[in-house]
């Protein structure tokens, strides 16, 4: 501690596609990194969109690969990608040629190296450019990030190998989004996987802070497409973030939490275009004081259905819930929530999971659980009101119900976790945006 501030000895910084879309953005990123000597390890994404109708480099690479596998000429299909990277190099004024890399990519495309390999080349090439521009060492993620034979991320081997590599490399650029299979082939994480790479690197080097730089100044309390100018969340716990991310709040890939959470490393969401903004600090536990508001955030999603089952003396039928869940599992359906009563159970599922199997599922449920009444109701939206401050506050649920009732919004489902960290309500999809707005007004505007 020094003058009440925490001193971070080593920082891992990840920059998203919009932060590295062109040479102008590269220069902003370099200024940010050089402004703090503790920013030692950098994880870049592939160049994103430069303007609204632009194409992300990752999408360009997918398209190019599919064309080449289909018999198209690589040089012609790859030309837009080549132009994009060479343009960045030229505008940065650095002495670097990627021609040998382009030739290698062409050979691998022609030999059907795979779409994962194709997509990963955006981060790979961007990493080479950024390392050269910064004067940092380039470390290919395929040398230190690994998957097992089933394609699952291998955290133990990665942490040991990557840690050993970076222990000898005081300043490095490690491209995000991909790693290697046991046979050396390239495997990518899901979209947004560069966030996960940053988290993995932070754990491997035992960083005391992981900065995730993007194009917004942190997490917002509510969706800005619904609520005008919502407040920025200053501090949020990993648990709160998981709840909000699961319900649709974006900014950070939700899997990125796990490596740093186990190592008690905080994450700071920052804005590349407004670096002085404090952003959002994500912390392991709720030891940080709650915000000045009762709640931390509001998020929600549409396209849910409710499988509603009624059966007299359901609670006395041994194995009833097991049989019900087994039927759903056999149909590949994952229950989101399961509010129950003495003689009733409602299973909330993603509507798309019922596609093309609704009739078969209904027949099987009737056959196995023998309900007195059964129906599937579509058109449900779920909204989560999340906040660690709710644990010690009385009347939070009452305020939720009052806000929705005064707005003439019918509540079709209520669920609250045992942690008292969130309250989830189910409403008609047509009331979704209205409900988000009135809940924000109730918990944010009324407390200002």
N, C-alpha and C positions, 0 to 999 in steps of 0.2 A: 504493500500500500504506500502511496505517496500523494499527500494532499487529497486524500479521499478517493483517489482514482486507482483502478486496477491496472497493473502493468502487464501487458501481454508480451512474452518473450519471443514467440514465433507464431506467424500467421500464415494460414493457407487461404489463398484468394481464388475464387472461381468467377469467371466472366461469361455471361450468356451470349447467345448469338447476336442479339441487338447491340450488345456492348462492343462487339468485334465485327460489325457488318462491313466496315470500310476503313480506309487509312485514317480518316479523321477520328473515328472511334478508337482505333489502335493508339493514337497519340494521347487521347484522354486516359485510356487504360494505363499506358506507360507513365503518365504523370501521377496517377493514383498510386501505382506500385512504388515509384521512386520517392513519393512523399513520405513513405514510412519504411525504414530499413528493415523492419520486422516482417515485411511481406516477402517471404522467402520462396514460397512454392505457389506456382500459378497454374490453374486449370482452365484452359480455354475451350469454348464450344466452337462449332463451325460457324462461319459468317451467316448471320441471319438476314432478314429483310432490311434494305436501305430505305425503302419507301413502301407505301401501301400495296401496290400491285407487283412488287418485286418477288423473286423466288428465292427461298432459302437454299443454300448450297447443298445441304443434305438431300433435299428433294431433287435438286439437279443431278446429284450423283445416283440416286435411285433410278431416275429416268434414263440416264446415260447407260447404266449397267443393264437395264432391261432391254434397251435398244441393241446394245452390243451382243448380248446373249441371243437376241433374235436375229443377228446377222448383220447389223448396221456397222458402218465404219467407225472405229473408235475415235480417230482424230476429229472427225466431223461432229460426233455426238458429244465429245469431251470439250470442244472448243469454248463453250460458254463458261465452263468451270476453269479452264486454263486462263481465260481472259480475266475472270474475277480475281484469281490469286495473283496473277502477274500485275494486275492493276494496283493491288494493295502494295506489292513489293516496290513498284515503280514510284508510287506516291510517297512511300515512306523513305525512299532514297537509300535503301540498303543494298549492299553487294551480296546478292543471293540469287541463285538459279534453282528452280525446282524441276528442270527438264528431265533429269535422271529419275526423279520420283514419278513424273508423268509417264515416262516410258515403262517403269515398273508397274504402275497402276494399269496401263494398257495391256500388258502381258497377263496380269492377274485377272482382269475383266474377261479377256479372251479365253482363259482357261477356267472360267466359271468359278471364281473364288468365293462367290456368295454375296447376297445383298447386305449382310452384316459388314463384310469387308468393304463393300462399296460405300456404305453410309459412313463408316468410320474414317474415311479418308479426308473428310472435311475438317474434323478435329485434328487429325494427324498433320495435315499440311498447314493449318492455321497455327498449330503448336510450333512447327519449325520456324515459321515467319516470326512469331512473337518472341521465341527464344533468341533468335538472331537480333531482333530489334532491341531487346532488353539487355543482351549480353549474358543471358542465363544459359545453363546447360539444358539441352533437350533430352528428355527421358521418354522413350516410347512406352505407352501404357501397356502394350503387349508383353513387355519385359518384366512387369511387376504386378499386374492385376490378372487374376486367374479364375477360371470357371472349372467345374468338375466335368466328368464325362456325360452327365445328364444336362449340362448347360446351366447349372446353378452356381451362383457366385461362391467362391471358396474364400471365406474371410480369413481363416487361419493362415493358409499358405500365402495369401496376398499380404497380410499384415507383416509376416516375417520377411518375405522377399523384398517387398517395396520398402519396408523400413530399413533393410540392409543397404539397398541401393541409395536411398536418399540420405542415409547417415553419412555417406561419403560425398554427398552432393549438396553443398550448402545453399545453392540457389538453383532452382530448376523449374522448367515448364513441362507439365505432364498433361497431354491431351485427354479430354474427358470422353465419356460415352462408351468406351470399349475396353476389352481385355483380350486374353487368349484362352483357347481351349487346350486340353492336354496335348493335342496333336499339333499345336501351334497356330491353328486357324483362328481367325478373328471372330469374336462374339461381342455383340453390343448389348447394353442395358436397354430398357424401354425408353421411349421418348422422354427427354428431360434427364437422362442418365448422367449428364455431366455434373449435376448436383450431387449424385451419389459418388462419383469419382472424387470430387472435392472432399466429401466426408470421409472416404476411405483413406485418402492421402493425409488428412488431418489426424486421423487415428494413428496412422503408421509413423508419423513424425512426432507424435505426442504434442501437437500444437495446442496452444492455450486459447486460440480463437480461429474460427473458420468464417471468413467473410464471403458472402455470396452476393456478387454484384450483378444487378439486373437493370431494368428500365423503369422501376418504380421504387419509391422511397419506403419500402417495407410492406408488411401486411396491413391491409385495411380492415376496419371493423366489419364492413359489409361490402357487397359487390358494388363498385362504382357505376355499373351499368343500370343499377336499380336505385341506389341512393346517391344523390348528388354530393360530391366532396365529402365522403365519409372520413372519419378520424383515422389516423395511423395508430396501430398498436405499438406502444413503445417497448413493452416487455411481455413475453409470452412463454409459458412452459412447454416442454416437449409434449406433454399429455394434452394440453389445450390445442396445440398445433395439429396433433394427430386427429383430434375430433373435427376440427375445422377443415383440414385437408381432405379427410374422408368424405365430408359433405360438400366438396366442390371448391373450396377456397384454393386458389392457385398460388403462384409465385415460386414455391419450392417443391421439388419432387418428394413425395411423402416418404419414400424409402430412404432418403438421404439422412433422415433423423437417426437411424439405428446405430451406425458405426460410432458417431460422435456422442450419442447418448450414453453408450456403454462406457465411454472414456471420459464422461463429464466435461465435454468440450462445448462451450457455447457457440452459437451461430449468430452472425450479424447480417441481416438482409440490408443491402445498401444500393443506392442509385448511382450508376456510372455517370449520368448526366447532371447529377446534383450531389456531388460527393460530400458536401458539408452537412447534408441532412443526416440526422442521427440514425434513421432507419428503425428496424425492429430487431431487438436482441432476444434470441431464443435461448432459454436457460434450462438446465437439467431438472431443477426442482422449483417449487414455489417459495423459496426462501426470499426471493425478491418481493418487495411489497406489492400488493395488487395495484392495478391502475386506479385512477380517481373515479372510475366508473365501476358499477357492480359487475358488469359482464366484460368479457374480453373480445368476443366477436360473435357474429351471426352468419351462418352459411346454410345453404340448402340445395336440394336437387329435385328434379321432376322425374317422371316416368317410373313410378312405382305402382305395384298392384298389391291387393290384400287378399290372401286366401283365408276366408272366414269359415270357421267350423264350429258347429254347436252340437253337443252330445250330452244328454242327461247323465249326471253322476260321472262325468269325465274323469274327475280326480280319483275315483275309486277303481278305474280300469288300469290295472298294472301294465306298464309297457306301452301305454297309448302314445306318449310323446316320442318314444323311441321308434315306434312303427311309423309315425308321421314323418319324422326326420329322415328315416331310411328311404321312404318313398321319394322325398325331395332330393336326397343325395343321389339316388339311382337315376333321377332325371337331370342331374347336373344343376340343381337349383340351390342357391345359397341364401338362407334366411337373413335378412338385414335386421329385423326386429321381430319379437314374438310376445306381444302383450297377451296375458292370459286372465281368465276368470275361473270360477268354479266349474262351469259347464261350457266354457267357450275358449277358443284360442284363435288369434289372428296372426297370420304369418305374412310379414311384409317382404316382398321380393322385387327385384328389378324386372320391369315388365318385359324387357327383351328376352329374359330367360324363359318366358312362356311361349316364345315364338315357335310355331310349327309343332308344338306338343301339348297344347292346352287341353284338347279333348282326351288324349291318352292319359294325361296327368289327372284330370277329373275322374276318369273311370277307375284309375288305380287307387286314388285316395278313397273313393266311395267303397271300393272292394276291400281295402285293408283296414281303414279306421271306422267304417260304417257309421257315418255321422247322421244325426237327426236332421240337420240342415247344413247345406254346403253351398258356397258361392265364391266366385272370384270377382273382385271389384277393381276396376282400373281407374286411372286418372288421379292418383295420389301423389302429392309432393311432400317431402320431408324437410323440416327446418330445425336446425340445432342452435340453441342459445347456449353459449359456452363461456365459462368464467370461473376461475378459482375463488373469486370473491363471493360466489354464490354459496359456498360451503358454510359460511358463518352468517349469512343474511337470511332473515325471515321474510316470507311473503313473495319470494321471487316468482314461484309458479303462479301465484295469484295475479301478479302484474302481467305475466304472459297471457293468461286467460282473459284478463280484463281488457288488455289492448286489442286482442283479436275479437272479443265479443263486441266492443264498442265499434269496431270496423265491420261488424256483421259478417265475420268469417267463422264458419263452422269448423270445430276441431273434431277430426275423425279418429285420431289416435294420439295417445300420450305415452311417453316412455322416459324414464329417468334412470341413469346409471347409478350403481351403488356408491360411486365416488363422489356423487353430488356435484360433478364437474359440469354436467350439461343437462338440458331438458330438450327432448325432441318431440315435436308435434307433427302430426300428419293432417294435411288440409287438402282441399280440392286444388288441382293444378291451376285452375283459372284464378285462384286467389293468391298465387305464389308471390308475385311482385308486390302486391298490395300488403301482404302479411310482412314481408321483409321490411318494407317502409315503416309500417306502424310499430313494429318491434324496435327498430332503430330509434324512432322518435321517443318511444317509451323509456328506453334505457340510456339513451345518449343525450338527446336534446333536453329531456326533462330534468337531467342531473347537472346541466351546465350552469 
